[in-house]
Amino acid sequence: MKEVLNLIQEHDEKATFAGGCFWCMVKPFDTLPGIKKVVSGYTGGHTKNPTYKEVCRGNTGHTEAVQITFDPTLMPYEKLVAIYWQQTDPTDASGQFADRGDSYRPVIFYHTSKQKEIAEKSKADLEKSGRFKRPIVTEILPAEPFYPAEEYHQDFYKKNKQHYERYRTASGRERFIDSNWKG
C-alpha cells in the first residue's frame, strides 16, 4: 500500500527550498504525510550539472537546496513553507549557521504563481509578527534547473546518523531553532 501512495502522480507538485546545508533540510520534510520524495541538490546558478566541490568553491552561483515532490491534497504548500521557515534563520542572507557564503543562502524557489503568492504572504506575515528584530531577508525567486547532489548526500541523516546529529548541533542550527521557533 505504501508503494502505491508513494507513486508520483500528475497532480503532485514540487517545492524547492534552500536553507543552508541540505543535509539538515531533508529530515524535517521527509516523513510527513503527502511527501513523495526529498532530493538534495543545487539550484539557482549558472553551471550545468555542478559537483559538490564546484558549488563549495563558490563560483557556480548555485545554492544547496532540497526539492520536495508532494501531494498538495495531503500536504498543502502553505504548510511546507511554514515548516521551511522553522528550519532557518530568515534574517541571515550570508549563509545559515556555521555555513557561510552564497551557496548556503536562504531562498524559497517557487514553481508556480500560486506558490509565489503563498511564499510572499508567509514572508510578510513573518515580518509583521515581530518574532525577529532584524529584517527577514530570505529571497523568493522563480525555480531554476535543479541538479541532484551526489548519491552520498541523499538521505544523509539516515545514512550517517551520528555525523548528521553532531553537525546539526555543532553548526548552531539546533540551538537557533530551539530558541527562536519552539515554544
C-alpha positions, 0 to 999 in steps of 0.5 A: 500500500505504501508503494502505491501512495508513494507513486508520483502522480500528475497532480503532485507538485514540487517545492524547492527550498534552500536553507543552508546545508541540505543535509539538515533540510531533508529530515524535517520534510521527509516523513510527513504525510503527502511527501513523495520524495526529498532530493538534495541538490543545487539550484539557482546558478549558472553551471550545468550539472555542478559537483559538490566541490564546484558549488563549495568553491563558490563560483557556480552561483548555485545554492544547496537546496532540497526539492520536495515532490508532494501531494498538495491534497495531503500536504498543502504548500502553505504548510511546507513553507511554514515548516521551511521557515522553522528550519532557518534563520530568515534574517541571515542572507550570508549563509545559515549557521556555521555555513557561510557564503552564497551557496548556503543562502536562504531562498524559497524557489517557487514553481508556480504563481500560486506558490509565489503568492503563498511564499510572499504572504508567509514572508510578510506575515513573518515580518509583521509578527515581530518574532525577529528584530532584524529584517527577514531577508530570505529571497523568493525567486522563480525555480531554476534547473535543479541538479541532484547532489551526489548519491552520498548526500541523499538521505544523509541523516539516515545514512550517517546518523551520528555525523548528521546529529553532531553537525546539526548541533555543532553548526548552531542550527539546533540551538537557533531553532530551539530558541527562536521557533519552539515554544 
